[in-house]
């Protein structure tokens, strides 16, 4: 099978090189990689172009002017710009990877094996891990010094640090990024069987796109598969940035995935009870009711998602 890998990137000079190097080192090499530089103001473009060493048919860079920041929507719009440069008839699997991910050498090989052996596999990934201690973000900065030096002078690169970045034999310093269950195909490492990708009409440029795709995968009769023993390193997790806006964003998310008022109210209540915050419920519901944009899902998709949510709730209630 042939993979199309699209990597949206904005100001990723600290991380893009190890990401691309980890793809270069893959045991499975039947892929095309498009890096979409979304108006970076740092050295992202320079680093990618130096890595590619034009002409190159496997790697390509697309440079855009910077788009307006909008959680969820921006990364999908950037991804779609990369998608427009390729003919999907030439590919079997479509991947959306983040620019701050380091893959083990056998990552694509293992993903390909699942698609080859399981025709019902619509979305496949490993698990996302982050550095255990909070100084992890500082580690990225330390790495950036080394990586920037690597751009100026390859001989100045620290072999020890580079080997650490690409070493997956020791998991002790890394921990599962617990933002969702281990059965969820996470946003930073999405992959789709082309048949499913076309049936669900690609990715939706709204907050919650990376849950909408999972539900549409079920709607079209495919399965999501996560390979629990296969993990990647996430160098710059950003979910913490939106912690203060969580309740407000949750209301927007409930609207985007097509929930009606009763479902949104129940879902908001569950979240507020879990977080022991009554105010969260009112903030979430206010946000939900204030959404005025036309939903990006079809009536058929909304009906399926609502039925899915009700059935999941009743199933949990029975258990």
N, C-alpha and C positions, 0 to 999 in steps of 0.2 A: 504494500500500500504506500501511496505517496502522501506526505504531509505538507500542508501549507501552514507555516508558523508566522503569525503576525505579532509584533512586539510594539505596542504604543510606548513612547518614551518622552518624558519631559524633565529636563534637568537631572539626568541620571549619570553624570560623569563619574560618580563614585561607584556605580554598580554595573553599568552596561558592559564593560569589558569582561569581567568574570562570567557574566551571564552568557555572552557570545562565545567565550572560550569553552564553557561547559557544553554548548551545543556543538562546537567544532570537534569536541572530544567524544561525541556520541558514537557508540558501536553501530547504531542504526543511522545511516546517512541519506536515506531517500527522502529528502525534504527540501523545500525552498523557504527561506526566511526573509521577511520584509520588516525592517525596522522603521516605524513611523515616528519621526522626530517632530513632536508637536510644539514647535516654536521655542525650543530650549535656548536659554540665554547663557548657559555654561558651555563646556567643551564636549557635550554629548555628540554633536554632529562631527566634530573633528576626530573624536575617538572612534566612532563607528566607521567613518570613511577610511581611517588608517587601518582599521581591522579588515575591512572589505578588500582593500588594495585593488581598486577597479582596474581592469574589467573582472567581474565575478558574476557567475550565473546563479550561484547558490544563495548569496546574500545580496540584499538590495536595500538602499535607504531612500525613504520618501520624506522630504523636508516640507513642513507646513508652517504657516504663520500660527502663532499661539491662539488657541481657542479659549473661550470664556470658561473659567473653572465652574464645574457643576458636578457634585458627587454622583457617580454612576453614569451619568449621561456623557460626560466628556470622554472617558476612556473608550466607550463604545463608538462614539463618533470618530475618534481617532483610529480605532480598529477598522471601522468601515471604510475609511479612506485608503487604508492599506489593502483591504479586500477588493476595492475597485481596480487595483492595478493588475490583478490576476484573473485568469479564466478558471473557474472552479471545475470545469470539465477535465482539467489536467490533474486533479487531486482527489484523494479518497477521504482524507481527514483534515479538518480545519482546527487550528490551535490558536488560542489567544493567550499569550504568555506575558507576564509582567517583566519589566526590564531589570528588576532587582532580585531575580530568582537564579539560584545556581542549581543545576541538575546533575545527578550522578550519571556516570558514563552510560549506564544501561537503561536510562529513563525511557527514551523513545522506543527502544527495543521491547521493553516490557509493555508499554502502552500498545504498540503495534500487535503484540502477541494476543492481547485481549480482543482487539478488533478482529483479528484473523480467526480466532477460535470461537468467538461468541457473536453471531450475527445480530443478536438483539441488543448488544452493547451500543448505546447511542452516545454516551458521554463517559470518558474514562480519565482518571488521574491518579497520582499518588497522594501523599499527605504533605501539608505545609508545616514546616518547623521554623521556629525563631530561636535566637540566642537566649539562654536561660536567664541571665542577669540583665538588669536594666541598663548596664553599661554597654549593652549590645549596640545601642545607637552610637555610642562613642567609638565602638569597634569599627563601625562603618566609616567614621571619619578618619580613623587611623589607617584603614585600608585605602581610603581615598588618596592619602598622601602617597602611599606606595603605588597605587594604580596610576595616579597622575604622573609620577616619576616614570612609570613604565611607558607612558606615551612619549615622554621626552627622551628617554634613554632606556632601552630594553635591558641593558646590563645592570641597571640600578634596581631592578625588581628583586624583592626578597623571595628566594625560593621557598623558604620556610613558611612565610605567610601565604604564598600562592598555594602551596601544597595543603595548608590548613583549610583554605577556602574550598578546595576541590576534594577534600578527603571526607568520604562518607563511611569509613570503617569505624569511626568513633562517634557515637550519638550522645555521649555524656554531657556535652556542653549545649545541647540543643533540646528544645521541648516543643511538643505539639502546640500549634497556634490555635487555642481553643475558642474559636469564634463560632463554630458550628460543629456538628457531629462528624465523626470519621467516615461517615457514609456520604458526605456531601462533597461534590466536585467543586472546589473553591475557585473563586474568580481569578486569582493570579496564575492558575495552571489549567485553564479550560481546554478541553479537546472534544471535538464533535465528529461523529461519523457524518460524512457529507450528506447522505440521504436524509438524516434527521435535520441537519442544519438547514437544508432547503425546505423541508416540510414545515419547520417552525418559523420560516421566513427570517432567518438570521437572528441577530441579537437586537434587543429593544433598548433604545437610548434613554433609559429612565433609571432612577434609583430603584434598586431591586432587580435589575436585569439578571443578576447571577442566581436568583431564585426562580424567576420567571422561566428561564431556560430549563431548569430541572423539572418544573411542573409541565411544561410543554413537551418535554421528553417523554413523560408518562402518558400524556394525552395521545401521542403518536405511536404508542405501543413499544417504546424502547426502554432500556434499563440504564441506570447510572451505576458505574463500577468504580470503586476506589481500591487501589492495591495497597493494603495496609503496611506491607514491609518496604514499600517504595516511598522515599521521602525526598523533599527538596528543601533548600535553605532560602528563607525569605530575609533579605538583608535590610529592608527598610519598611517594616509594617507601619501602616498609617491609620489603622482603625481607631487608635486611641485619640486621634485628632478630633473625632466627631462625638466623643463621649458626652460632652456637655450638651450636644444637640440630639442625643439619642431619642428622646421621647418625641420630639418634633419630627425627626426623620422617620420614625416608626409610623407615624400617622400618614406621612407622604407615601411610605412604602405600602401600607395597607390599601391606600387608594390606587396606587399604580398596579398592584396585582389583581385589582378588580373586586375587592371585598365590598359587600354591602354593609349597611349600618349595624345590623345585629352581629355579623361576623367580626367587624372591626371593633365593636364594643367588647365582645367576649375576648378577643385577642389582646386588646389593650388592658383589660382587667387582669388577664393571666400574667402579662408582663409586669404590671404595676405591683401585683401581689408577690411575684417572684423577687422583685427589687425592693419590696416593702416601702413603696412610695405611692400614696394616694394622689399626689399632685401629678405624677407621671401620667396617670389615667386621663386626667382632664387636659393636659398638654397634648397628649397623643390624639385624643378625640377632636380637640379644637383644630389641630393640624389637619386631620382627616377631613373634617367638614369644610375647611377653608380651601381645599384643593379645587381648582376650577378648570384646569387643563383637560382637554379631551383625552380619554384613556387611549393608550396605544395598542390595547388588546382588542381582538374581535369579540363579538357577542358570544360566539361559540367557545372561544378561549376563556372568557370570563365565566361562563356557565360551568365549564369543566373545573376551573380553579375553585369556584365556590363549592361545588359538589365534593371536590377533593378535600377541601378544608373541613367541611361538615363531617365527612366520613372519617377523617383523621381524629377529629374531636370525639366523635361517638366511640371510636375504637379505643381511645385512651380512657374514656369514661367507663367503658365496660371492663377494662383491665384494672 
